[in-house]
Amino acid sequence: MISSDEGIRLAKRVAAEQNCSRREAEALIVAGGVQVAGQVVTDPARRVRPEQSMQVNRLVSMAALAPMTLVLFKPAHRVANLAWLQDTVGLKAPQPGLWGPERLAKMHMPLPLAKPASGLCIFTDDVGVLRHLEDRRRPMEQEWMATVGGEVPESLIKALNGPGLRASINRQTDQVTVLRIAGKDIEGLELGRWLDEQCPLQDLRRQRVGQLGLAPLASGQWRQLQSHERF
C-alpha cells in the first residue's frame, strides 16, 4: 500500500494526463476505466507514484457520465429508498464501477411509491427526466390496478370516475375485483386509503407512468431505461 503522504491522488493524475475535468476523472475511475500497474483501481482518492504505470479507457467514461434512469418493480410493504435501490441493483451489477454505491447514491426518486403499494418505481440522475416527472403544471398520468375483496358496487365505480380520472373493472370474480384506475396527479397512499374504506383493499399496484409500463418486470426485478424510451 502507498501511504497517504506519498504520490498524488489518482483523480488528479488522470485529469492532468487526460486533459479532462476532475469530475470526469473521478467518474472514469469509479467506472473501472483506469488501471494502475495493471490492476483496476476504482478509488479516486488512491495515491499513486509517478513511476507507476497507468492505462486509461476513455470509452468507459462516456457510459459513466451518461444520465441513467432505472425502473423497478417494488414489492408491496417494502420501503422504496436508496438503501433498497442499492440492495436490489448494486449487488447484481455486471459492471461494478458503473453500478456501484457511488453512482447509486446520487439517484433521485420522482413520484415516490408508498410502502403499502407495489409496482413501478423510478430512480434517476437525469435532470431532464426529473423535471418532466415532477412538473406540477403538467402532472404525469398514472395507471393503477387495485384488487379489492368481493364484488364492487356500481356506485363506487361512478365515484371514482371524475374530472381527470377514469376507472373500470378489469377482472371480477365472486371473491375479488380488480379495478383499473388512471388519471393525473394520483397520490397512491390517499387512493389506497379511500378504497380500503369502501371495500377491503388487498393490493394496490402502479402499472404505468406516462407511456412507460411495468412489463416485462416481475416483482423485485429492475432494468435500465433505454435511450429511445420516453415517459
C-alpha positions in Angstrom: 0.0 0.0 0.0 1.1 3.6 -0.6 0.9 5.8 2.5 -1.2 9.0 2.3 1.8 11.2 2.1 3.3 9.5 -1.0 2.4 10.2 -4.6 -0.7 12.2 -5.8 -4.4 11.4 -5.9 -5.3 9.2 -8.8 -8.1 11.5 -9.9 -5.7 14.4 -10.1 -3.2 12.5 -12.2 -5.9 11.2 -14.6 -7.3 14.7 -15.0 -3.9 16.1 -15.8 -2.8 13.3 -18.2 -6.2 13.0 -20.0 -6.8 16.8 -20.1 -10.3 16.4 -18.6 -12.2 17.8 -15.6 -11.7 16.3 -12.1 -15.4 15.2 -12.2 -14.9 13.3 -15.4 -11.7 11.8 -14.0 -13.4 10.6 -10.8 -16.3 9.1 -12.8 -13.9 7.4 -15.1 -12.1 5.8 -12.1 -15.3 4.8 -10.3 -16.5 3.2 -13.6 -13.4 0.9 -13.7 -11.7 2.7 -16.6 -8.3 3.2 -15.0 -5.6 0.6 -14.3 -2.6 1.3 -12.2 0.3 -1.1 -12.6 -2.0 -3.5 -14.4 -4.7 -3.5 -11.8 -8.1 -1.8 -12.0 -8.4 0.9 -9.3 -11.9 2.4 -8.5 -11.0 4.7 -5.7 -10.3 8.3 -6.9 -8.5 9.2 -3.7 -5.9 6.4 -4.1 -2.5 7.9 -4.2 -0.1 6.8 -6.9 3.6 7.4 -7.5 4.9 9.0 -10.8 6.8 5.8 -11.8 3.7 3.6 -11.6 2.2 2.9 -15.0 -1.4 3.9 -15.7 -3.7 2.9 -18.5 -7.0 4.7 -19.2 -10.0 3.6 -21.2 -11.9 6.8 -22.1 -14.8 4.9 -23.6 -15.8 3.8 -20.1 -16.2 7.5 -19.0 -18.8 8.1 -21.7 -21.1 5.4 -20.0 -20.1 6.6 -16.5 -21.2 10.2 -17.2 -24.3 9.5 -19.2 -27.6 10.2 -17.3 -29.2 7.0 -16.0 -32.8 6.1 -15.2 -33.7 2.8 -13.5 -37.2 1.3 -13.3 -38.0 -1.3 -10.7 -41.0 -3.4 -9.7 -41.3 -2.7 -6.0 -42.9 -5.4 -3.9 -45.7 -4.3 -1.5 -44.7 -3.3 2.0 -41.1 -2.5 1.0 -39.7 0.9 1.7 -38.5 2.5 -1.6 -35.3 4.4 -0.8 -31.7 4.5 -1.8 -30.8 1.6 0.6 -33.4 -0.6 -1.1 -32.2 0.5 -4.5 -28.6 -0.4 -3.7 -29.6 -3.8 -2.3 -31.7 -4.5 -5.4 -29.5 -3.1 -8.1 -26.0 -2.7 -6.8 -25.3 -6.2 -5.8 -26.4 -7.6 -9.2 -24.1 -5.3 -11.2 -22.5 -6.7 -14.4 -20.1 -3.7 -14.2 -19.3 -2.9 -10.5 -18.0 0.6 -11.2 -21.0 1.8 -13.1 -23.5 0.3 -10.7 -21.5 0.9 -7.5 -22.7 2.7 -4.4 -21.0 6.0 -5.5 -23.3 6.2 -8.6 -26.5 4.9 -7.0 -26.2 7.3 -4.0 -26.7 10.2 -6.4 -30.0 8.9 -7.7 -33.4 10.6 -7.0 -36.8 9.1 -6.8 -39.6 11.2 -8.5 -43.2 10.2 -7.9 -42.4 8.2 -4.7 -44.3 5.0 -4.2 -45.8 4.5 -0.7 -44.7 1.5 1.4 -48.0 -0.5 1.2 -48.2 -0.2 -2.6 -46.4 -2.2 -5.2 -45.4 -1.6 -8.8 -43.5 0.8 -11.0 -40.8 2.7 -9.1 -38.3 5.1 -10.7 -34.8 6.3 -9.8 -32.8 8.7 -11.9 -30.0 11.1 -12.0 -31.2 12.6 -15.4 -32.2 16.2 -14.7 -34.5 16.2 -17.7 -36.4 13.2 -16.5 -36.7 14.6 -13.0 -38.0 17.9 -14.3 -40.5 16.2 -16.6 -41.9 13.8 -13.9 -42.1 16.5 -11.2 -43.7 19.2 -13.2 -46.8 20.0 -11.2 -48.2 22.2 -14.0 -48.4 19.1 -16.3 -48.7 16.1 -14.0 -47.9 12.8 -15.4 -50.7 10.3 -15.9 -50.5 7.2 -13.8 -52.4 3.9 -14.1 -53.1 1.7 -11.0 -54.5 -1.8 -10.6 -56.4 -2.2 -7.3 -57.5 -5.6 -6.0 -60.4 -5.5 -3.6 -62.4 -8.2 -1.9 -65.8 -9.2 -3.3 -67.9 -7.5 -5.9 -67.7 -3.8 -6.4 -71.0 -1.8 -6.4 -71.7 0.4 -9.4 -71.8 3.5 -7.1 -68.1 3.0 -6.3 -67.1 3.0 -10.0 -69.2 6.2 -10.5 -67.5 7.8 -7.5 -64.0 7.0 -9.0 -64.9 8.5 -12.4 -64.5 12.2 -12.2 -62.6 15.1 -13.8 -59.2 13.7 -15.0 -59.9 10.2 -13.5 -61.1 7.0 -15.3 -62.0 3.8 -13.5 -63.3 0.5 -14.8 -63.5 -3.2 -13.8 -60.6 -5.1 -15.2 -61.5 -8.5 -13.8 -64.1 -9.8 -11.4 -64.9 -13.0 -9.5 -67.1 -13.8 -6.5 -64.0 -13.4 -4.3 -62.2 -10.4 -5.8 -62.5 -7.5 -8.2 -59.5 -5.9 -10.0 -60.1 -2.2 -10.8 -58.1 -0.2 -13.4 -57.7 3.4 -12.4 -56.0 6.0 -14.5 -55.5 9.7 -14.1 -53.2 12.6 -13.5 -51.8 13.6 -10.1 -53.0 10.5 -8.3 -51.5 10.1 -4.8 -51.2 6.3 -4.2 -51.4 6.4 -0.4 -54.6 8.5 -0.5 -56.1 6.3 -3.2 -55.4 3.2 -1.2 -56.9 4.6 2.0 -60.1 5.7 0.2 -60.5 2.3 -1.5 -59.9 0.5 1.7 -62.7 2.5 3.4 -65.1 1.4 0.6 -64.2 -2.3 0.5 -61.3 -4.4 1.8 -58.2 -3.5 -0.3 -55.9 -6.4 -1.0 -53.3 -4.9 -3.3 -52.6 -1.6 -5.0 -50.1 -1.7 -7.9 -48.8 1.2 -10.0 -48.9 -0.3 -13.5 -47.9 2.7 -15.7 -46.4 6.2 -15.5 -47.0 8.2 -18.7 -46.2 5.9 -21.6 -43.9 3.6 -19.6 -45.5 0.4 -18.3 -44.4 -2.1 -15.7 -43.9 -5.0 -18.2 -41.8 -7.1 -18.6 -40.6 -6.8 -15.0 -41.7 -9.2 -12.3 -41.8 -8.3 -8.6 -38.3 -7.4 -7.3 -36.8 -7.0 -10.8 -35.3 -3.9 -12.4 -33.9 -2.6 -15.7 -32.2 0.4 -17.1 -34.3 2.7 -19.3 -33.1 2.7 -22.9 -32.2 5.9 -24.7 -35.2 5.7 -27.0 -37.8 5.2 -24.3 -39.9 8.1 -23.1 -42.4 8.7 -20.3 
